[in-house]
Amino acid sequence: MKQFLVINGPNLNYLGKREPEIYGSTTLVDLENSLKTKGEALDLSLDFLQSNHEGVIIDAMYKANETCDGILLNPGAFTHYSYAIRDCIASLNIPVVEVHISNVHAREEFRHTSVIAPVSAGQIVGFGLFGYEMGINALKNIAEGKE
């Protein structure tokens, strides 16, 4: 059974409350429960972490590098400026797929640049919460050598 870590960065603990016109009304707990069910159907084990703190995310990624087959990461605002997270991903031996709920390229100019994308296996944007399912499927294919 493949093991993946799903990491949600800053402010994603407010899913369902924060700007529902952009992010929807589903809570983070609802999203995690849905992904866990979908993961089980795909014979995957998923762990979840949400943190508003860069160092916590970095520590979790290094730990996952030793115990997991891949990481699905929504870095939130860290996408645009966290060279520390970018450098961490570059040093990992497991794939990281970057996911965003909204289409960051159709929003404010500062959201158009990701320092994470160049070191990720891929980037999924603009498909709402379904993007997480797409990311899990992508990680599964990569882990099984079906890239």
C-alpha positions as a Markdown table, in Angstrom:
| # | Residue | x | y | z |
|---|---|---|---|---|
| 1 | Met | 0.0 | 0.0 | 0.0 |
| 2 | Lys | 1.4 | 3.4 | -1.0 |
| 3 | Gln | 1.6 | 6.1 | 1.6 |
| 4 | Phe | 1.2 | 9.8 | 0.8 |
| 5 | Leu | 1.2 | 12.9 | 3.0 |
| 6 | Val | -1.2 | 15.7 | 2.1 |
| 7 | Ile | 0.0 | 19.0 | 3.4 |
| 8 | Asn | -2.1 | 22.2 | 3.5 |
| 9 | Gly | -0.4 | 25.4 | 4.2 |
| 10 | Pro | -1.4 | 28.8 | 5.7 |
| 11 | Asn | -5.0 | 29.7 | 6.0 |
| 12 | Leu | -6.3 | 26.5 | 4.6 |
| 13 | Asn | -7.6 | 25.6 | 8.1 |
| 14 | Tyr | -10.2 | 28.2 | 7.2 |
| 15 | Leu | -11.6 | 26.3 | 4.2 |
| 16 | Gly | -15.4 | 26.7 | 4.2 |
| 17 | Lys | -15.2 | 30.0 | 6.0 |
| 18 | Arg | -12.5 | 32.0 | 4.1 |
| 19 | Glu | -13.7 | 33.5 | 0.8 |
| 20 | Pro | -16.2 | 30.8 | 0.0 |
| 21 | Glu | -16.8 | 32.4 | -3.4 |
| 22 | Ile | -13.2 | 31.4 | -4.3 |
| 23 | Tyr | -12.6 | 28.3 | -2.1 |
| 24 | Gly | -16.1 | 26.9 | -1.6 |
| 25 | Ser | -17.9 | 25.9 | 1.5 |
| 26 | Thr | -16.3 | 22.5 | 2.2 |
| 27 | Thr | -14.2 | 22.5 | 5.3 |
| 28 | Leu | -10.7 | 21.1 | 5.6 |
| 29 | Val | -12.0 | 18.2 | 7.8 |
| 30 | Asp | -14.6 | 17.3 | 5.1 |
| 31 | Leu | -11.9 | 17.4 | 2.4 |
| 32 | Glu | -9.6 | 15.2 | 4.4 |
| 33 | Asn | -12.4 | 12.7 | 5.1 |
| 34 | Ser | -13.4 | 12.6 | 1.4 |
| 35 | Leu | -9.7 | 12.1 | 0.4 |
| 36 | Lys | -9.2 | 9.4 | 2.9 |
| 37 | Thr | -12.2 | 7.5 | 1.5 |
| 38 | Lys | -11.0 | 7.9 | -2.1 |
| 39 | Gly | -7.5 | 6.9 | -1.0 |
| 40 | Glu | -8.8 | 3.7 | 0.5 |
| 41 | Ala | -10.6 | 2.9 | -2.7 |
| 42 | Leu | -7.3 | 3.3 | -4.5 |
| 43 | Asp | -5.4 | 1.1 | -1.9 |
| 44 | Leu | -3.6 | 4.2 | -0.6 |
| 45 | Ser | -2.9 | 5.3 | 2.9 |
| 46 | Leu | -3.1 | 9.1 | 3.4 |
| 47 | Asp | -1.9 | 11.2 | 6.3 |
| 48 | Phe | -2.8 | 14.9 | 6.6 |
| 49 | Leu | -1.1 | 18.0 | 8.0 |
| 50 | Gln | -2.2 | 21.6 | 8.0 |
| 51 | Ser | 0.1 | 24.3 | 9.3 |
| 52 | Asn | 0.4 | 28.0 | 9.1 |
| 53 | His | 4.1 | 27.7 | 10.0 |
| 54 | Glu | 6.8 | 27.2 | 7.3 |
| 55 | Gly | 9.2 | 25.2 | 9.6 |
| 56 | Val | 6.5 | 22.7 | 10.6 |
| 57 | Ile | 5.8 | 22.1 | 6.9 |
| 58 | Ile | 9.5 | 21.6 | 6.1 |
| 59 | Asp | 10.0 | 19.3 | 9.1 |
| 60 | Ala | 7.0 | 17.2 | 7.9 |
| 61 | Met | 8.3 | 16.9 | 4.4 |
| 62 | Tyr | 11.7 | 15.7 | 5.6 |
| 63 | Lys | 10.0 | 13.1 | 7.8 |
| 64 | Ala | 7.8 | 12.0 | 4.9 |
| 65 | Asn | 10.9 | 11.6 | 2.7 |
| 66 | Glu | 11.8 | 8.7 | 5.0 |
| 67 | Thr | 8.3 | 7.2 | 5.4 |
| 68 | Cys | 6.1 | 8.1 | 2.4 |
| 69 | Asp | 5.9 | 7.5 | -1.3 |
| 70 | Gly | 5.0 | 11.1 | -2.2 |
| 71 | Ile | 3.5 | 14.4 | -1.0 |
| 72 | Leu | 0.6 | 16.4 | -2.2 |
| 73 | Leu | 1.2 | 20.0 | -1.2 |
| 74 | Asn | -1.0 | 23.1 | -1.2 |
| 75 | Pro | 1.5 | 25.6 | 0.0 |
| 76 | Gly | -0.9 | 28.5 | 0.1 |
| 77 | Ala | 0.8 | 31.8 | 0.1 |
| 78 | Phe | 4.2 | 30.1 | 0.6 |
| 79 | Thr | 3.9 | 29.2 | -3.1 |
| 80 | His | 5.0 | 32.7 | -4.1 |
| 81 | Tyr | 8.0 | 33.3 | -1.8 |
| 82 | Ser | 9.1 | 30.3 | 0.3 |
| 83 | Tyr | 12.6 | 29.4 | -1.0 |
| 84 | Ala | 13.0 | 27.4 | 2.2 |
| 85 | Ile | 10.1 | 25.1 | 1.2 |
| 86 | Arg | 11.4 | 25.1 | -2.4 |
| 87 | Asp | 14.9 | 24.0 | -1.3 |
| 88 | Cys | 13.4 | 21.3 | 0.9 |
| 89 | Ile | 11.4 | 19.8 | -2.0 |
| 90 | Ala | 14.5 | 19.9 | -4.2 |
| 91 | Ser | 16.4 | 17.7 | -1.7 |
| 92 | Leu | 13.6 | 15.1 | -1.3 |
| 93 | Asn | 13.8 | 11.6 | -2.9 |
| 94 | Ile | 10.0 | 11.4 | -3.3 |
| 95 | Pro | 7.7 | 13.3 | -5.7 |
| 96 | Val | 5.8 | 16.4 | -4.6 |
| 97 | Val | 2.7 | 17.5 | -6.5 |
| 98 | Glu | 1.7 | 21.1 | -6.0 |
| 99 | Val | -2.1 | 21.8 | -5.9 |
| 100 | His | -4.2 | 24.9 | -5.7 |
| 101 | Ile | -8.0 | 25.2 | -5.3 |
| 102 | Ser | -8.3 | 28.3 | -7.4 |
| 103 | Asn | -6.7 | 29.1 | -10.7 |
| 104 | Val | -3.8 | 31.2 | -9.4 |
| 105 | His | -3.0 | 32.3 | -12.9 |
| 106 | Ala | -6.4 | 34.0 | -13.3 |
| 107 | Arg | -6.0 | 35.9 | -10.0 |
| 108 | Glu | -3.8 | 38.8 | -8.7 |
| 109 | Glu | -0.5 | 39.2 | -10.5 |
| 110 | Phe | 1.6 | 38.2 | -7.4 |
| 111 | Arg | -0.1 | 34.7 | -7.4 |
| 112 | His | 1.1 | 33.9 | -11.0 |
| 113 | Thr | 4.6 | 32.9 | -9.8 |
| 114 | Ser | 5.3 | 29.7 | -8.0 |
| 115 | Val | 8.8 | 29.1 | -6.6 |
| 116 | Ile | 7.5 | 25.6 | -5.8 |
| 117 | Ala | 6.6 | 24.5 | -9.3 |
| 118 | Pro | 10.1 | 24.1 | -10.8 |
| 119 | Val | 11.0 | 21.5 | -8.2 |
| 120 | Ser | 7.6 | 19.7 | -8.1 |
| 121 | Ala | 6.6 | 16.7 | -10.2 |
| 122 | Gly | 3.7 | 18.8 | -11.4 |
| 123 | Gln | 1.2 | 21.6 | -10.6 |
| 124 | Ile | -2.6 | 21.3 | -10.5 |
| 125 | Val | -4.6 | 24.6 | -10.3 |
| 126 | Gly | -8.1 | 25.8 | -10.8 |
| 127 | Phe | -10.1 | 22.6 | -10.4 |
| 128 | Gly | -11.4 | 23.3 | -6.9 |
| 129 | Leu | -11.2 | 20.5 | -4.4 |
| 130 | Phe | -11.2 | 17.9 | -7.2 |
| 131 | Gly | -7.6 | 19.0 | -7.8 |
| 132 | Tyr | -6.6 | 17.1 | -4.7 |
| 133 | Glu | -8.0 | 13.9 | -6.2 |
| 134 | Met | -6.2 | 14.6 | -9.4 |
| 135 | Gly | -3.0 | 15.1 | -7.3 |
| 136 | Ile | -3.5 | 11.8 | -5.4 |
| 137 | Asn | -4.0 | 10.0 | -8.7 |
| 138 | Ala | -0.9 | 11.6 | -10.2 |
| 139 | Leu | 1.2 | 10.6 | -7.2 |
| 140 | Lys | -0.1 | 7.1 | -7.4 |
| 141 | Asn | 0.9 | 6.9 | -11.1 |
| 142 | Ile | 4.3 | 8.3 | -10.4 |
| 143 | Ala | 4.9 | 5.9 | -7.5 |
| 144 | Glu | 3.8 | 3.0 | -9.7 |
| 145 | Gly | 6.1 | 4.1 | -12.5 |
| 146 | Lys | 3.2 | 5.0 | -14.8 |
| 147 | Glu | 4.2 | 8.7 | -15.1 |
